[in-house]
Amino acid sequence: LRFSCRRGGGLVQAGESLRLSCVVSGFSFDDYIIGWVRQATGKEREGVSCISSSASIIWYADSVKGRFTISSDNAKNTVYLQMNSLKPEDTAVYYCAAVSLDRPWGNFIRLDMDSWGKGTLVTVSS
């Protein structure tokens, strides 16, 4: 499994928006749940959001519900995370991750992933 974060990380002010993109290759998106996990300095990793290729499964952490939107472009094997109304507490390194649908998708929430991508830093200033 391979991930490529094309764009997204950066420095923004509170209230602004960013979009993260995760391009996957080497496997069929249909066979996996894809999403993001983040880790702030000094804190444990936490699941942020994930999606299946059919969008029949979409999950958000309570901390981002109503502000973040996950979507996918299956033709481009790309998953997007639109992050609006960013807060300083959203500051973290964001990682793409995947769970095979051969296993319960809830493993994503438990951070029991089959594959991890490289992280991208999102910094939100107050």
ABEGO torsion letter per residue (X at the ends): XBBBBABGBEBBBBGBBBBBBBBBBGBBAAABBBBBBBBBBGBBBBBABBBBAAGABBBBBAAABGABBBBBBAAAGBBBBBBBGBBAAABBBBBBBBBBAABBAAAAAAGBBABBBBBBBBBBBX
